[in-house]
Amino acid sequence: MRNRGFTLIEILLAIFILGIVLSTVYASYTGTFRIIRETEYDAEIYGMARVALDRMARDLQSAAPWRGAFAFRTKPYNLHDREFARLTFRAAAHVAFSEQEVPGGITVIEYGIDEDTEKEGLTLSRSDSLYRNPAKEEPSPGGYILCDRVEALTYLFTDETGKEYDSWDSGAENPVQKNRAPSGVLIRLSLVNPTNRERPYLFMTRVRIPFNRREAP
């Protein structure tokens, strides 16, 4: 009896079936790795946002007067055709990074959005100085990046009656804001979503400032 080999159709059919199996396995593996990467990115983003908002909440809750008055103001500026606000205020929340620095005291804290040359999006920076006067237009000291991949950052301030404001200036003549800090701040922080730029990750927190009135003489 003569041994019978495979026909060309049988070989092509086997290759076709093998291709289907391999493509299914490849799709399963790539899908799994994609889910893992997205999960890791989500965990990183949520952790970074939690740390940033917690730091901002601690600073705002430590807002303190200087010589009987609060210094608390926002300054708008444009970056990439979008408007942001630089938030500057006095607080008892100085962070010392070396033994040579004064460990505590009433400091000027500043939050601002800046360029990010390494990653997609912008950066949220924090700086503080024990000697800076927020009432004067002085350059802020060097700070550190608190959060990167920022898409947007907005503030909403409330006074003691619950009225809301998009900005705040304790040096203005407005009697509601003059020499005062807001009684509360709503912070909205949006971070880049690489899979859908139209729907960034949105985080919010509302901070109550316990002491916001001018001290009695």
HELIX and SHEET records of a PDB file:
HELIX    1   1 LEU A    8  GLN A   61  1                                  54    
SHEET    1   A 6 PHE A  72  LEU A  79  0                                        
SHEET    2   A 6 ARG A  82  ALA A  91 -1                                        
SHEET    3   A 6 THR A 107  ASP A 114 -1                                        
SHEET    4   A 6 LEU A 122  SER A 129 -1                                        
SHEET    5   A 6 TYR A 144  THR A 158 -1                                        
SHEET    6   A 6 GLU A 164  TYR A 165 -1                                        
SHEET    1   B 7 PHE A  72  LEU A  79  0                                        
SHEET    2   B 7 ARG A  82  ALA A  91 -1                                        
SHEET    3   B 7 THR A 107  ASP A 114 -1                                        
SHEET    4   B 7 LEU A 122  SER A 129 -1                                        
SHEET    5   B 7 TYR A 144  THR A 158 -1                                        
SHEET    6   B 7 GLY A 184  LEU A 191 -1                                        
SHEET    7   B 7 TYR A 201  ARG A 208 -1                                        
END                                                                             
